């Protein structure tokens, strides 16, 4: 085995590895990226006719005051997520994170049912009282901006 | 007074580090022995000063000195002493000091144990180590000073994040940091070798023990973190592909590759430039992990404080360290002389395959972790990449990796005999197939789980077969086998233990991922729920006040076939100071499976949300993790690494004198 030949083998192997990794990553990306939407994002998408369909996504915003309900089975919950402009109804079965509270930021992962209710598979925990998930902060800011522009248009 | 002393020591340490990073480097270039000799006392002095600063901060936490901002923000007078001590590194500033402590201890260890290193190499290694020290000491002093005072001091502190007040997590950061920072040794050796312009087997023999020690500590740190997540977060998961977890997994994967490629450099004098590159990449990934976790761009328990200045500072450090060393690499690496040749089918070949798969796996984790950040920075939308992505990319790479892991050690150096190696592994193959068949029969489970079982058994039994082959069990008289076993080098034992433990860990991961059973129920006292054949009765909840929290402790009785086998007391704790609730799950383990109970919140009707899990094989994940760490330590104790093994020292020193 000459040095040149060995180098060739190594190069081929490395390319093979790189190729596999790229292929794996690309296919995995196609199926498994989870987008983040605020209630307003969902609204705009539906208005534009782009349905989210059966995809998993993350919904974020504030738990609307007075919207939280525990169903009779004791472990199913209903609440609404708002970004102060639009609202989405959420259904969830399971244990809520310790810091889940009305008026607080929340991020839920799941799917949109045909009837427009967001079926959460998971409600993400945040780790302390003062902390607001950055996606939620961002969504609220955008909603605020949306309100501002809406006002100017009306005037 | 004492905090000021700590602050002063830290500033002094910075200046010592500046001297350490410059004088010896210049001395090595100009062959000035006196300047090179400065490195050693500097390394000792830096360690002593940093330890002094660390001790000062620990004192402030231990006596609850609430005139120090760091103590106010992260402590409380009622907090148990264990968490007062561990709280020192349970916050951003303190953990960065711990990082610097580790760095200076490793530096001092080279100064102490590196007596037989060639003087120029030693001076350069310590110099690079000093340079990293300068960067991080500046970082601490400029952006994260833990010794800042508050006037007037408040009466009590704001307490530590309750999730961190846990024995499992108390010792997770020191291990993790010992791993992260330990890889700085490989980095310093790599940069020094590039400047020196030579890499030889002796170089690999010095690098390997440091890498092994770092790798063992990191393995332990990750295992502890995952164990903590399992019992403290209340949902019984052991790995979530969270960016913070990935930040520790990437250096681990790259470090594992480094560990194996360094073997090739040591034994065969090949793969030198690749090993250097891996050393640089591994430490860069450690730095990146620190950046990701400390900059606050990720959201997790670890993101203590969101301060953009800190993120930018670490990013600059990362760019300088990675960019600088890669630049040096591109200039100097082509001049390194290539060494021994080998056939594609050989021990070297399998180690190359291992490296290839490990680096590819590292790359996929890297992409998955950073892609959302890229999109966010470019304002292309917010996405998250969760477990499905990593399962789809990482698992297909891990399968051939583990399959090859058993074959590799059976091959000869230089030119191996693949059919021969496979023939000698017939027993392992049989065991793997048989266990997969049993798993299919018992569970009918998903095919991926059967592959997992087969792989785990293949790794476990295959490693033992390799050991049996080595001592020629049943081929020669037992007495001779015994003699061979006793004479086996520790590194061989280390490899067998680590590889077999990997097999055990894979079985654990497979078992709990594929066959866990979950029941979530609102239970009233007296009610019974069933999970995987275990009847769990809820007896009631007792409330009490302990230290700095209020506790709701549930009482559960676990029965199997009517016989009581355990009583479990899961807890729900409320920490009034931080107004946070934490879950302390209760676990009954048979070492083959866990029954896991977590107590949720009560509802108006007097029922409590209860989560019951049955996790088959889950303890094996951590048994495997501890086993891997032990394997690393056993290998570390090999005589060829031991300091001052007299008959070898002469040969070593002779082999590496610069040929001038």
HADDOCK unambig.tbl for C-alpha pairs under 7 A between the chains (distance, minus, plus):
assign (segid A and resid 1 and name CA) (segid B and resid 343 and name CA) 6.73 0.50 0.50
assign (segid A and resid 14 and name CA) (segid B and resid 356 and name CA) 6.76 0.50 0.50
assign (segid A and resid 17 and name CA) (segid B and resid 356 and name CA) 6.57 0.50 0.50
assign (segid A and resid 17 and name CA) (segid B and resid 357 and name CA) 6.96 0.50 0.50
assign (segid A and resid 17 and name CA) (segid B and resid 360 and name CA) 6.41 0.50 0.50
assign (segid A and resid 18 and name CA) (segid B and resid 360 and name CA) 6.81 0.50 0.50
assign (segid A and resid 21 and name CA) (segid B and resid 360 and name CA) 6.09 0.50 0.50
assign (segid A and resid 21 and name CA) (segid B and resid 364 and name CA) 6.59 0.50 0.50
assign (segid A and resid 24 and name CA) (segid B and resid 393 and name CA) 5.39 0.50 0.50
assign (segid A and resid 25 and name CA) (segid B and resid 364 and name CA) 6.56 0.50 0.50
assign (segid A and resid 25 and name CA) (segid B and resid 393 and name CA) 6.08 0.50 0.50
assign (segid A and resid 28 and name CA) (segid B and resid 389 and name CA) 5.24 0.50 0.50
assign (segid A and resid 28 and name CA) (segid B and resid 392 and name CA) 5.94 0.50 0.50
assign (segid A and resid 28 and name CA) (segid B and resid 393 and name CA) 6.70 0.50 0.50
assign (segid A and resid 29 and name CA) (segid B and resid 389 and name CA) 6.59 0.50 0.50
assign (segid A and resid 32 and name CA) (segid B and resid 385 and name CA) 6.83 0.50 0.50
assign (segid A and resid 32 and name CA) (segid B and resid 388 and name CA) 5.95 0.50 0.50
assign (segid A and resid 32 and name CA) (segid B and resid 389 and name CA) 5.29 0.50 0.50
assign (segid A and resid 33 and name CA) (segid B and resid 383 and name CA) 6.55 0.50 0.50
assign (segid A and resid 33 and name CA) (segid B and resid 384 and name CA) 6.15 0.50 0.50
assign (segid A and resid 33 and name CA) (segid B and resid 385 and name CA) 5.20 0.50 0.50
assign (segid A and resid 34 and name CA) (segid B and resid 383 and name CA) 5.33 0.50 0.50
assign (segid A and resid 34 and name CA) (segid B and resid 384 and name CA) 5.02 0.50 0.50
assign (segid A and resid 34 and name CA) (segid B and resid 385 and name CA) 6.04 0.50 0.50
assign (segid A and resid 35 and name CA) (segid B and resid 382 and name CA) 6.01 0.50 0.50
assign (segid A and resid 35 and name CA) (segid B and resid 383 and name CA) 4.13 0.50 0.50
assign (segid A and resid 35 and name CA) (segid B and resid 384 and name CA) 6.23 0.50 0.50
assign (segid A and resid 36 and name CA) (segid B and resid 382 and name CA) 5.32 0.50 0.50
assign (segid A and resid 36 and name CA) (segid B and resid 383 and name CA) 5.42 0.50 0.50
assign (segid A and resid 74 and name CA) (segid B and resid 522 and name CA) 5.18 0.50 0.50
assign (segid A and resid 75 and name CA) (segid B and resid 521 and name CA) 6.36 0.50 0.50
assign (segid A and resid 75 and name CA) (segid B and resid 522 and name CA) 6.04 0.50 0.50
assign (segid A and resid 75 and name CA) (segid B and resid 609 and name CA) 6.50 0.50 0.50
assign (segid A and resid 94 and name CA) (segid B and resid 520 and name CA) 6.59 0.50 0.50
assign (segid A and resid 98 and name CA) (segid B and resid 581 and name CA) 5.72 0.50 0.50
assign (segid A and resid 98 and name CA) (segid B and resid 582 and name CA) 6.82 0.50 0.50
assign (segid A and resid 127 and name CA) (segid B and resid 300 and name CA) 6.71 0.50 0.50
assign (segid A and resid 127 and name CA) (segid B and resid 301 and name CA) 6.00 0.50 0.50
assign (segid A and resid 128 and name CA) (segid B and resid 580 and name CA) 6.95 0.50 0.50
